[in-house]
Amino acid sequence: MCYIKIVKKLSTKWFRKWAKNADLSNQTLVKAIKNLEMGLSAPSLGNHLYKVRIKREHSGKSSGFRTIIVYKENDRAIFLYGFGKNEKENIDKVELKYFKKLGKDLLELTSDQLKKYVVREILFDLEVEK
């Protein structure tokens, strides 16, 4: 029998608010995770962190958004941070260090802990519309 692992697709509270202000739908974010899973244009920042480009509506990826995702294959993908390419070129070393620590902590959570964080609205399931 073959088992298919389901990747949990989540975001932090901060990222959810940012994505809403940037007018990014959950469907667009889930598509970005699928592109990451297929290895499409997502540079690794180390420690399971990836910088994923998301195109802005009615324009290309180069003028779009950059997002930071912690991703563990066949397990979970969690959006941590996002910014417009026109706002900022990249994250700095201090931010990278912080995101690596946050990502490590989030990857250490058990499935039950993740569920509790979703119920308490600390994390948000991108495949459930609210």
N, CA, C and O atoms as CSV, one atom per row, in Angstrom:
chain,resi,resn,atom,element,x,y,z
A,1,MET,N,N,0.845,-1.175,0.000
A,1,MET,CA,C,0.000,0.000,0.000
A,1,MET,C,C,0.894,1.244,0.000
A,1,MET,O,O,1.919,1.287,0.680
A,2,CYS,N,N,0.492,2.236,-0.762
A,2,CYS,CA,C,1.259,3.476,-0.870
A,2,CYS,C,C,0.561,4.571,-0.070
A,2,CYS,O,O,-0.640,4.790,-0.223
A,3,TYR,N,N,1.305,5.242,0.765
A,3,TYR,CA,C,0.762,6.342,1.550
A,3,TYR,C,C,1.265,7.666,0.985
A,3,TYR,O,O,2.442,7.806,0.654
A,4,ILE,N,N,0.366,8.623,0.880
A,4,ILE,CA,C,0.738,9.942,0.415
A,4,ILE,C,C,0.773,10.861,1.623
A,4,ILE,O,O,-0.198,10.972,2.370
A,5,LYS,N,N,1.903,11.511,1.798
A,5,LYS,CA,C,2.028,12.474,2.897
A,5,LYS,C,C,1.372,13.783,2.470
A,5,LYS,O,O,1.591,14.266,1.359
A,6,ILE,N,N,0.584,14.337,3.346
A,6,ILE,CA,C,-0.054,15.622,3.093
A,6,ILE,C,C,0.776,16.710,3.760
A,6,ILE,O,O,1.059,16.644,4.956
A,7,VAL,N,N,1.157,17.695,2.989
A,7,VAL,CA,C,1.918,18.819,3.531
A,7,VAL,C,C,0.930,19.830,4.098
A,7,VAL,O,O,0.042,20.302,3.388
A,8,LYS,N,N,1.085,20.165,5.384
A,8,LYS,CA,C,0.269,21.215,5.998
A,8,LYS,C,C,0.745,22.551,5.449
A,8,LYS,O,O,1.941,22.845,5.435
A,9,LYS,N,N,-0.191,23.338,5.006
A,9,LYS,CA,C,0.108,24.651,4.433
A,9,LYS,C,C,-0.439,25.709,5.370
A,9,LYS,O,O,-1.651,25.899,5.477
A,10,LEU,N,N,0.479,26.405,6.055
A,10,LEU,CA,C,0.101,27.323,7.117
A,10,LEU,C,C,0.751,28.694,6.938
A,10,LEU,O,O,1.634,28.880,6.101
A,11,SER,N,N,0.293,29.637,7.740
A,11,SER,CA,C,0.951,30.943,7.814
A,11,SER,C,C,0.901,31.427,9.252
A,11,SER,O,O,0.061,31.002,10.045
A,12,THR,N,N,1.821,32.326,9.565
A,12,THR,CA,C,1.798,32.966,10.871
A,12,THR,C,C,0.732,34.057,10.871
A,12,THR,O,O,0.229,34.444,9.816
A,13,LYS,N,N,0.399,34.542,12.042
A,13,LYS,CA,C,-0.586,35.621,12.168
A,13,LYS,C,C,-0.085,36.881,11.463
A,13,LYS,O,O,-0.849,37.541,10.759
A,14,TRP,N,N,1.196,37.219,11.647
A,14,TRP,CA,C,1.749,38.406,10.997
A,14,TRP,C,C,1.637,38.283,9.482
A,14,TRP,O,O,1.206,39.215,8.803
A,15,PHE,N,N,2.034,37.111,8.957
A,15,PHE,CA,C,2.008,36.926,7.509
A,15,PHE,C,C,0.573,36.989,6.978
A,15,PHE,O,O,0.333,37.559,5.914
A,16,ARG,N,N,-0.356,36.421,7.695
A,16,ARG,CA,C,-1.755,36.442,7.251
A,16,ARG,C,C,-2.250,37.876,7.075
A,16,ARG,O,O,-2.910,38.202,6.088
A,17,LYS,N,N,-1.922,38.720,8.040
A,17,LYS,CA,C,-2.332,40.126,7.959
A,17,LYS,C,C,-1.638,40.813,6.775
A,17,LYS,O,O,-2.272,41.553,6.023
A,18,TRP,N,N,-0.336,40.564,6.616
A,18,TRP,CA,C,0.399,41.154,5.502
A,18,TRP,C,C,-0.189,40.706,4.161
A,18,TRP,O,O,-0.392,41.533,3.272
A,19,ALA,N,N,-0.464,39.413,4.008
A,19,ALA,CA,C,-0.991,38.870,2.751
A,19,ALA,C,C,-2.359,39.477,2.423
A,19,ALA,O,O,-2.666,39.756,1.264
A,20,LYS,N,N,-3.160,39.672,3.450
A,20,LYS,CA,C,-4.476,40.290,3.236
A,20,LYS,C,C,-4.304,41.721,2.722
A,20,LYS,O,O,-4.987,42.127,1.782
A,21,ASN,N,N,-3.401,42.482,3.329
A,21,ASN,CA,C,-3.141,43.855,2.882
A,21,ASN,C,C,-2.543,43.897,1.478
A,21,ASN,O,O,-2.769,44.851,0.733
A,22,ALA,N,N,-1.779,42.860,1.117
A,22,ALA,CA,C,-1.170,42.780,-0.213
A,22,ALA,C,C,-2.134,42.188,-1.240
A,22,ALA,O,O,-1.799,42.064,-2.418
A,23,ASP,N,N,-3.329,41.825,-0.785
A,23,ASP,CA,C,-4.367,41.250,-1.651
A,23,ASP,C,C,-3.930,39.918,-2.270
A,23,ASP,O,O,-4.201,39.643,-3.439
A,24,LEU,N,N,-3.243,39.091,-1.455
A,24,LEU,CA,C,-2.838,37.756,-1.885
A,24,LEU,C,C,-3.819,36.731,-1.322
A,24,LEU,O,O,-4.016,36.656,-0.109
A,25,SER,N,N,-4.416,35.965,-2.180
A,25,SER,CA,C,-5.400,34.963,-1.752
A,25,SER,C,C,-4.695,33.714,-1.231
A,25,SER,O,O,-3.529,33.469,-1.539
A,26,ASN,N,N,-5.416,32.938,-0.445
A,26,ASN,CA,C,-4.882,31.657,0.024
A,26,ASN,C,C,-4.566,30.756,-1.167
A,26,ASN,O,O,-3.586,30.011,-1.139
A,27,GLN,N,N,-5.381,30.820,-2.199
A,27,GLN,CA,C,-5.169,30.013,-3.404
A,27,GLN,C,C,-3.819,30.352,-4.035
A,27,GLN,O,O,-3.093,29.452,-4.458
A,28,THR,N,N,-3.479,31.626,-4.101
A,28,THR,CA,C,-2.186,32.054,-4.640
A,28,THR,C,C,-1.043,31.544,-3.774
A,28,THR,O,O,-0.013,31.116,-4.294
A,29,LEU,N,N,-1.217,31.586,-2.457
A,29,LEU,CA,C,-0.175,31.120,-1.532
A,29,LEU,C,C,0.017,29.610,-1.635
A,29,LEU,O,O,1.147,29.123,-1.622
A,30,VAL,N,N,-1.081,28.874,-1.739
A,30,VAL,CA,C,-0.992,27.415,-1.888
A,30,VAL,C,C,-0.273,27.073,-3.195
A,30,VAL,O,O,0.525,26.136,-3.238
A,31,LYS,N,N,-0.553,27.824,-4.250
A,31,LYS,CA,C,0.135,27.607,-5.531
A,31,LYS,C,C,1.641,27.844,-5.382
A,31,LYS,O,O,2.442,27.109,-5.960
A,32,ALA,N,N,2.027,28.857,-4.616
A,32,ALA,CA,C,3.448,29.141,-4.381
A,32,ALA,C,C,4.116,27.967,-3.662
A,32,ALA,O,O,5.260,27.624,-3.960
A,33,ILE,N,N,3.404,27.353,-2.718
A,33,ILE,CA,C,3.953,26.185,-2.010
A,33,ILE,C,C,4.102,25.013,-2.976
A,33,ILE,O,O,5.096,24.288,-2.924
A,34,LYS,N,N,3.129,24.826,-3.848
A,34,LYS,CA,C,3.231,23.732,-4.837
A,34,LYS,C,C,4.425,23.956,-5.758
A,34,LYS,O,O,5.114,23.003,-6.121
A,35,ASN,N,N,4.674,25.207,-6.138
A,35,ASN,CA,C,5.856,25.513,-6.955
A,35,ASN,C,C,7.139,25.200,-6.188
A,35,ASN,O,O,8.097,24.681,-6.760
A,36,LEU,N,N,7.155,25.511,-4.905
A,36,LEU,CA,C,8.308,25.191,-4.058
A,36,LEU,C,C,8.519,23.676,-4.012
A,36,LEU,O,O,9.650,23.202,-4.126
A,37,GLU,N,N,7.448,22.928,-3.849
A,37,GLU,CA,C,7.542,21.468,-3.805
A,37,GLU,C,C,8.101,20.895,-5.107
A,37,GLU,O,O,8.767,19.860,-5.099
A,38,MET,N,N,7.830,21.568,-6.216
A,38,MET,CA,C,8.322,21.113,-7.524
A,38,MET,C,C,9.719,21.656,-7.829
A,38,MET,O,O,10.293,21.353,-8.875
A,39,GLY,N,N,10.265,22.463,-6.908
A,39,GLY,CA,C,11.615,22.987,-7.084
A,39,GLY,C,C,11.717,24.154,-8.047
A,39,GLY,O,O,12.776,24.389,-8.627
A,40,LEU,N,N,10.622,24.892,-8.224
A,40,LEU,CA,C,10.614,26.017,-9.156
A,40,LEU,C,C,11.009,27.317,-8.473
A,40,LEU,O,O,10.335,27.766,-7.546
A,41,SER,N,N,12.066,27.903,-8.915
A,41,SER,CA,C,12.576,29.233,-8.518
A,41,SER,C,C,12.359,29.618,-7.063
A,41,SER,O,O,11.683,30.603,-6.766
A,42,ALA,N,N,12.932,28.842,-6.168
A,42,ALA,CA,C,12.860,29.163,-4.745
A,42,ALA,C,C,14.231,28.928,-4.118
A,42,ALA,O,O,14.548,27.805,-3.726
A,43,PRO,N,N,15.040,29.970,-4.022
A,43,PRO,CA,C,16.368,29.784,-3.442
A,43,PRO,C,C,16.307,29.395,-1.963
A,43,PRO,O,O,15.529,29.951,-1.188
A,44,SER,N,N,17.140,28.436,-1.598
A,44,SER,CA,C,17.250,28.023,-0.206
A,44,SER,C,C,18.089,29.033,0.563
A,44,SER,O,O,19.137,29.476,0.093
A,45,LEU,N,N,17.616,29.390,1.747
A,45,LEU,CA,C,18.355,30.286,2.642
A,45,LEU,C,C,19.028,29.496,3.761
A,45,LEU,O,O,19.645,30.078,4.654
A,46,GLY,N,N,18.909,28.175,3.711
A,46,GLY,CA,C,19.462,27.302,4.747
A,46,GLY,C,C,18.442,27.021,5.835
A,46,GLY,O,O,17.477,27.769,5.995
A,47,ASN,N,N,18.650,25.947,6.583
A,47,ASN,CA,C,17.784,25.578,7.708
A,47,ASN,C,C,16.303,25.471,7.322
A,47,ASN,O,O,15.430,25.889,8.082
A,48,HIS,N,N,16.028,24.918,6.157
A,48,HIS,CA,C,14.649,24.718,5.677
A,48,HIS,C,C,13.932,26.021,5.332
A,48,HIS,O,O,12.709,26.023,5.189
A,49,LEU,N,N,14.653,27.116,5.197
A,49,LEU,CA,C,14.036,28.392,4.803
A,49,LEU,C,C,14.201,28.605,3.307
A,49,LEU,O,O,15.244,28.294,2.732
A,50,TYR,N,N,13.148,29.145,2.681
A,50,TYR,CA,C,13.182,29.423,1.251
A,50,TYR,C,C,12.612,30.810,0.991
A,50,TYR,O,O,11.678,31.256,1.656
A,51,LYS,N,N,13.198,31.472,0.009
A,51,LYS,CA,C,12.652,32.750,-0.455
A,51,LYS,C,C,11.873,32.439,-1.730
A,51,LYS,O,O,12.443,32.027,-2.740
A,52,VAL,N,N,10.560,32.643,-1.661
A,52,VAL,CA,C,9.680,32.281,-2.771
A,52,VAL,C,C,9.073,33.544,-3.357
A,52,VAL,O,O,8.521,34.382,-2.644
A,53,ARG,N,N,9.187,33.659,-4.663
A,53,ARG,CA,C,8.602,34.789,-5.379
A,53,ARG,C,C,7.129,34.512,-5.664
A,53,ARG,O,O,6.736,33.393,-5.996
A,54,ILE,N,N,6.338,35.555,-5.524
A,54,ILE,CA,C,4.916,35.478,-5.886
A,54,ILE,C,C,4.622,36.681,-6.762
A,54,ILE,O,O,4.915,37.820,-6.397
A,55,LYS,N,N,4.045,36.415,-7.914
A,55,LYS,CA,C,3.806,37.538,-8.823
A,55,LYS,C,C,2.645,38.395,-8.345
A,55,LYS,O,O,1.665,37.912,-7.777
A,56,ARG,N,N,2.798,39.666,-8.596
A,56,ARG,CA,C,1.756,40.650,-8.302
A,56,ARG,C,C,0.699,40.536,-9.392
A,56,ARG,O,O,1.028,40.322,-10.558
A,57,GLU,N,N,-0.545,40.676,-9.023
A,57,GLU,CA,C,-1.638,40.610,-9.994
A,57,GLU,C,C,-1.371,41.580,-11.144
A,57,GLU,O,O,-1.049,42.745,-10.908
A,58,HIS,N,N,-1.499,41.118,-12.359
A,58,HIS,CA,C,-1.332,41.905,-13.584
A,58,HIS,C,C,0.101,42.376,-13.813
A,58,HIS,O,O,0.317,43.393,-14.472
A,59,SER,N,N,1.079,41.650,-13.279
A,59,SER,CA,C,2.481,41.956,-13.560
A,59,SER,C,C,3.306,40.694,-13.345
A,59,SER,O,O,2.761,39.658,-12.962
A,60,GLY,N,N,4.584,40.766,-13.580
A,60,GLY,CA,C,5.452,39.600,-13.466
A,60,GLY,C,C,6.017,39.405,-12.072
A,60,GLY,O,O,5.788,40.209,-11.168
A,61,LYS,N,N,6.768,38.310,-11.918
A,61,LYS,CA,C,7.373,37.997,-10.620
A,61,LYS,C,C,8.426,39.016,-10.209
A,61,LYS,O,O,8.619,39.258,-9.018
A,62,SER,N,N,9.115,39.621,-11.192
A,62,SER,CA,C,10.209,40.534,-10.854
A,62,SER,C,C,9.710,41.781,-10.128
A,62,SER,O,O,10.455,42.388,-9.359
A,63,SER,N,N,8.457,42.169,-10.367
A,63,SER,CA,C,7.905,43.332,-9.648
A,63,SER,C,C,6.922,42.897,-8.572
A,63,SER,O,O,6.140,43.706,-8.073
A,64,GLY,N,N,6.962,41.638,-8.225
A,64,GLY,CA,C,5.996,41.096,-7.282
A,64,GLY,C,C,6.470,41.092,-5.849
A,64,GLY,O,O,7.113,42.031,-5.380
A,65,PHE,N,N,6.139,40.013,-5.163
A,65,PHE,CA,C,6.412,39.877,-3.739
A,65,PHE,C,C,7.472,38.822,-3.494
A,65,PHE,O,O,7.672,37.917,-4.305
A,66,ARG,N,N,8.142,38.953,-2.374
A,66,ARG,CA,C,9.067,37.931,-1.894
A,66,ARG,C,C,8.524,37.434,-0.564
A,66,ARG,O,O,8.110,38.222,0.286
A,67,THR,N,N,8.531,36.134,-0.400
A,67,THR,CA,C,8.043,35.552,0.849
A,67,THR,C,C,9.107,34.627,1.416
A,67,THR,O,O,9.910,34.052,0.682
A,68,ILE,N,N,9.097,34.495,2.728
A,68,ILE,CA,C,9.995,33.573,3.416
A,68,ILE,C,C,9.131,32.454,3.977
A,68,ILE,O,O,8.194,32.685,4.741
A,69,ILE,N,N,9.476,31.229,3.572
A,69,ILE,CA,C,8.714,30.045,3.968
A,69,ILE,C,C,9.656,29.069,4.646
A,69,ILE,O,O,10.768,28.837,4.170
A,70,VAL,N,N,9.214,28.498,5.754
A,70,VAL,CA,C,9.920,27.353,6.329
A,70,VAL,C,C,9.205,26.124,5.764
A,70,VAL,O,O,7.983,26.002,5.854
A,71,TYR,N,N,9.990,25.222,5.183
A,71,TYR,CA,C,9.410,24.081,4.461
A,71,TYR,C,C,10.176,22.811,4.775
A,71,TYR,O,O,11.401,22.757,4.670
A,72,LYS,N,N,9.433,21.800,5.159
A,72,LYS,CA,C,10.012,20.473,5.357
A,72,LYS,C,C,9.223,19.512,4.477
A,72,LYS,O,O,8.014,19.346,4.639
A,73,GLU,N,N,9.924,18.890,3.552
A,73,GLU,CA,C,9.293,18.019,2.570
A,73,GLU,C,C,8.392,16.970,3.226
A,73,GLU,O,O,8.756,16.356,4.230
A,74,ASN,N,N,7.227,16.784,2.644
A,74,ASN,CA,C,6.225,15.812,3.107
A,74,ASN,C,C,5.739,16.075,4.529
A,74,ASN,O,O,5.249,15.160,5.191
A,75,ASP,N,N,5.868,17.301,5.002
A,75,ASP,CA,C,5.461,17.596,6.371
A,75,ASP,C,C,4.684,18.910,6.450
A,75,ASP,O,O,3.465,18.897,6.624
A,76,ARG,N,N,5.379,20.044,6.323
A,76,ARG,CA,C,4.711,21.334,6.487
A,76,ARG,C,C,5.429,22.448,5.744
A,76,ARG,O,O,6.635,22.400,5.504
A,77,ALA,N,N,4.641,23.446,5.392
A,77,ALA,CA,C,5.153,24.686,4.795
A,77,ALA,C,C,4.444,25.821,5.518
A,77,ALA,O,O,3.215,25.862,5.573
A,78,ILE,N,N,5.233,26.747,6.076
A,78,ILE,CA,C,4.648,27.839,6.858
A,78,ILE,C,C,5.221,29.162,6.363
A,78,ILE,O,O,6.431,29.384,6.408
A,79,PHE,N,N,4.331,30.040,5.886
A,79,PHE,CA,C,4.745,31.375,5.490
A,79,PHE,C,C,5.066,32.181,6.743
A,79,PHE,O,O,4.254,32.268,7.664
A,80,LEU,N,N,6.270,32.772,6.763
A,80,LEU,CA,C,6.716,33.550,7.915
A,80,LEU,C,C,6.682,35.050,7.660
A,80,LEU,O,O,6.329,35.829,8.545
A,81,TYR,N,N,7.054,35.455,6.436
A,81,TYR,CA,C,7.289,36.872,6.175
A,81,TYR,C,C,7.090,37.159,4.700
A,81,TYR,O,O,7.273,36.282,3.856
A,82,GLY,N,N,6.715,38.387,4.396
A,82,GLY,CA,C,6.584,38.796,3.010
A,82,GLY,C,C,6.878,40.278,2.855
A,82,GLY,O,O,6.724,41.067,3.788
A,83,PHE,N,N,7.306,40.633,1.648
A,83,PHE,CA,C,7.563,42.043,1.349
A,83,PHE,C,C,7.483,42.243,-0.155
A,83,PHE,O,O,7.710,41.321,-0.939
A,84,GLY,N,N,7.157,43.466,-0.536
A,84,GLY,CA,C,7.125,43.822,-1.941
A,84,GLY,C,C,8.533,44.082,-2.444
A,84,GLY,O,O,9.353,44.672,-1.740
A,85,LYS,N,N,8.808,43.644,-3.651
A,85,LYS,CA,C,10.128,43.869,-4.255
A,85,LYS,C,C,10.417,45.366,-4.346
A,85,LYS,O,O,11.573,45.786,-4.279
A,86,ASN,N,N,9.361,46.169,-4.500
A,86,ASN,CA,C,9.542,47.625,-4.592
A,86,ASN,C,C,9.787,48.260,-3.223
A,86,ASN,O,O,10.197,49.418,-3.154
A,87,GLU,N,N,9.545,47.530,-2.137
A,87,GLU,CA,C,9.726,48.055,-0.779
A,87,GLU,C,C,11.114,47.754,-0.217
A,87,GLU,O,O,11.667,48.529,0.563
A,88,LYS,N,N,11.663,46.612,-0.629
A,88,LYS,CA,C,12.871,46.107,0.007
A,88,LYS,C,C,13.556,45.142,-0.953
A,88,LYS,O,O,12.886,44.349,-1.614
A,89,GLU,N,N,14.864,45.200,-1.034
A,89,GLU,CA,C,15.603,44.311,-1.936
A,89,GLU,C,C,15.674,42.886,-1.379
A,89,GLU,O,O,15.471,41.912,-2.104
A,90,ASN,N,N,15.965,42.783,-0.085
A,90,ASN,CA,C,16.146,41.469,0.527
A,90,ASN,C,C,16.067,41.614,2.041
A,90,ASN,O,O,16.015,42.728,2.562
A,91,ILE,N,N,16.059,40.478,2.750
A,91,ILE,CA,C,16.124,40.529,4.204
A,91,ILE,C,C,17.591,40.657,4.614
A,91,ILE,O,O,18.489,40.240,3.882
A,92,ASP,N,N,17.822,41.237,5.790
A,92,ASP,CA,C,19.205,41.400,6.242
A,92,ASP,C,C,19.627,40.211,7.108
A,92,ASP,O,O,18.829,39.309,7.362
A,93,LYS,N,N,20.879,40.213,7.560
A,93,LYS,CA,C,21.426,39.088,8.316
A,93,LYS,C,C,20.717,38.876,9.652
A,93,LYS,O,O,20.529,37.738,10.081
A,94,VAL,N,N,20.330,39.953,10.301
A,94,VAL,CA,C,19.627,39.849,11.586
A,94,VAL,C,C,18.257,39.198,11.376
A,94,VAL,O,O,17.853,38.320,12.137
A,95,GLU,N,N,17.556,39.639,10.340
A,95,GLU,CA,C,16.252,39.043,10.033
A,95,GLU,C,C,16.408,37.570,9.674
A,95,GLU,O,O,15.623,36.737,10.126
A,96,LEU,N,N,17.408,37.243,8.869
A,96,LEU,CA,C,17.639,35.851,8.482
A,96,LEU,C,C,17.872,34.976,9.706
A,96,LEU,O,O,17.329,33.876,9.806
A,97,LYS,N,N,18.676,35.466,10.626
A,97,LYS,CA,C,18.954,34.713,11.860
A,97,LYS,C,C,17.655,34.479,12.640
A,97,LYS,O,O,17.411,33.380,13.137
A,98,TYR,N,N,16.832,35.518,12.740
A,98,TYR,CA,C,15.553,35.404,13.444
A,98,TYR,C,C,14.650,34.376,12.756
A,98,TYR,O,O,14.065,33.525,13.425
A,99,PHE,N,N,14.534,34.449,11.426
A,99,PHE,CA,C,13.656,33.521,10.707
A,99,PHE,C,C,14.149,32.085,10.792
A,99,PHE,O,O,13.345,31.153,10.827
A,100,LYS,N,N,15.463,31.900,10.824
A,100,LYS,CA,C,16.007,30.546,10.989
A,100,LYS,C,C,15.616,29.979,12.350
A,100,LYS,O,O,15.252,28.807,12.450
A,101,LYS,N,N,15.688,30.796,13.392
A,101,LYS,CA,C,15.305,30.349,14.742
A,101,LYS,C,C,13.803,30.061,14.791
A,101,LYS,O,O,13.381,29.020,15.295
A,102,LEU,N,N,13.008,30.979,14.272
A,102,LEU,CA,C,11.556,30.779,14.249
A,102,LEU,C,C,11.196,29.525,13.457
A,102,LEU,O,O,10.366,28.726,13.891
A,103,GLY,N,N,11.823,29.358,12.293
A,103,GLY,CA,C,11.562,28.180,11.473
A,103,GLY,C,C,11.909,26.895,12.198
A,103,GLY,O,O,11.150,25.927,12.152
A,104,LYS,N,N,13.052,26.880,12.868
A,104,LYS,CA,C,13.470,25.692,13.633
A,104,LYS,C,C,12.432,25.372,14.708
A,104,LYS,O,O,12.051,24.214,14.881
A,105,ASP,N,N,11.976,26.395,15.424
A,105,ASP,CA,C,10.976,26.185,16.475
A,105,ASP,C,C,9.674,25.634,15.895
A,105,ASP,O,O,9.065,24.737,16.477
A,106,LEU,N,N,9.248,26.168,14.754
A,106,LEU,CA,C,7.993,25.712,14.143
A,106,LEU,C,C,8.103,24.293,13.598
A,106,LEU,O,O,7.125,23.546,13.626
A,107,LEU,N,N,9.269,23.915,13.107
A,107,LEU,CA,C,9.455,22.549,12.615
A,107,LEU,C,C,9.506,21.529,13.743
A,107,LEU,O,O,9.250,20.346,13.519
A,108,GLU,N,N,9.831,21.970,14.947
A,108,GLU,CA,C,9.888,21.066,16.094
A,108,GLU,C,C,8.513,20.787,16.701
A,108,GLU,O,O,8.370,19.877,17.518
A,109,LEU,N,N,7.508,21.556,16.310
A,109,LEU,CA,C,6.163,21.336,16.854
A,109,LEU,C,C,5.597,20.011,16.353
A,109,LEU,O,O,5.801,19.635,15.198
A,110,THR,N,N,4.889,19.312,17.228
A,110,THR,CA,C,4.220,18.082,16.823
A,110,THR,C,C,2.941,18.425,16.057
A,110,THR,O,O,2.509,19.578,16.048
A,111,SER,N,N,2.344,17.428,15.419
A,111,SER,CA,C,1.078,17.642,14.702
A,111,SER,C,C,-0.004,18.144,15.648
A,111,SER,O,O,-0.784,19.026,15.287
A,112,ASP,N,N,-0.055,17.590,16.856
A,112,ASP,CA,C,-1.053,18.035,17.838
A,112,ASP,C,C,-0.816,19.489,18.244
A,112,ASP,O,O,-1.767,20.254,18.400
A,113,GLN,N,N,0.447,19.868,18.414
A,113,GLN,CA,C,0.750,21.257,18.760
A,113,GLN,C,C,0.358,22.199,17.621
A,113,GLN,O,O,-0.176,23.281,17.865
A,114,LEU,N,N,0.624,21.790,16.380
A,114,LEU,CA,C,0.218,22.609,15.233
A,114,LEU,C,C,-1.292,22.817,15.226
A,114,LEU,O,O,-1.770,23.930,15.007
A,115,LYS,N,N,-2.039,21.744,15.467
A,115,LYS,CA,C,-3.505,21.846,15.491
A,115,LYS,C,C,-3.960,22.826,16.565
A,115,LYS,O,O,-4.862,23.631,16.332
A,116,LYS,N,N,-3.338,22.761,17.742
A,116,LYS,CA,C,-3.694,23.683,18.828
A,116,LYS,C,C,-3.388,25.125,18.443
A,116,LYS,O,O,-4.164,26.028,18.755
A,117,TYR,N,N,-2.261,25.348,17.767
A,117,TYR,CA,C,-1.900,26.706,17.336
A,117,TYR,C,C,-2.890,27.234,16.305
A,117,TYR,O,O,-3.176,28.431,16.277
A,118,VAL,N,N,-3.417,26.349,15.456
A,118,VAL,CA,C,-4.425,26.764,14.476
A,118,VAL,C,C,-5.731,27.103,15.193
A,118,VAL,O,O,-6.365,28.112,14.882
A,119,VAL,N,N,-6.131,26.275,16.139
A,119,VAL,CA,C,-7.360,26.535,16.903
A,119,VAL,C,C,-7.250,27.856,17.658
A,119,VAL,O,O,-8.216,28.616,17.723
A,120,ARG,N,N,-6.081,28.132,18.226
A,120,ARG,CA,C,-5.865,29.372,18.995
A,120,ARG,C,C,-5.554,30.573,18.103
A,120,ARG,O,O,-5.329,31.677,18.598
A,121,GLU,N,N,-5.543,30.354,16.788
A,121,GLU,CA,C,-5.276,31.393,15.783
A,121,GLU,C,C,-3.908,32.055,15.953
A,121,GLU,O,O,-3.753,33.268,15.820
A,122,ILE,N,N,-2.926,31.206,16.253
A,122,ILE,CA,C,-1.529,31.619,16.256
A,122,ILE,C,C,-0.953,31.325,14.864
A,122,ILE,O,O,-0.162,32.097,14.323
A,123,LEU,N,N,-1.373,30.187,14.304
A,123,LEU,CA,C,-1.093,29.815,12.924
A,123,LEU,C,C,-2.423,29.672,12.195
A,123,LEU,O,O,-3.464,29.456,12.815
A,124,PHE,N,N,-2.374,29.796,10.863
A,124,PHE,CA,C,-3.597,29.726,10.063
A,124,PHE,C,C,-3.416,28.727,8.925
A,124,PHE,O,O,-2.406,28.739,8.222
A,125,ASP,N,N,-4.406,27.869,8.759
A,125,ASP,CA,C,-4.412,26.866,7.703
A,125,ASP,C,C,-4.827,27.535,6.400
A,125,ASP,O,O,-5.930,28.072,6.305
A,126,LEU,N,N,-3.969,27.510,5.410
A,126,LEU,CA,C,-4.238,28.186,4.134
A,126,LEU,C,C,-5.286,27.461,3.296
A,126,LEU,O,O,-5.832,28.027,2.349
A,127,GLU,N,N,-5.562,26.225,3.642
A,127,GLU,CA,C,-6.542,25.465,2.866
A,127,GLU,C,C,-7.937,25.536,3.478
A,127,GLU,O,O,-8.865,24.873,3.014
A,128,VAL,N,N,-8.071,26.338,4.513
A,128,VAL,CA,C,-9.378,26.573,5.146
A,128,VAL,C,C,-9.654,28.060,5.045
A,128,VAL,O,O,-8.940,28.862,5.648
A,129,GLU,N,N,-10.666,28.440,4.301
A,129,GLU,CA,C,-11.013,29.855,4.149
A,129,GLU,C,C,-11.740,30.344,5.388
A,129,GLU,O,O,-12.614,29.659,5.918
A,130,LYS,N,N,-11.374,31.534,5.846
A,130,LYS,CA,C,-12.070,32.156,6.988
A,130,LYS,C,C,-12.529,33.521,6.597
A,130,LYS,O,O,-13.137,34.223,7.405
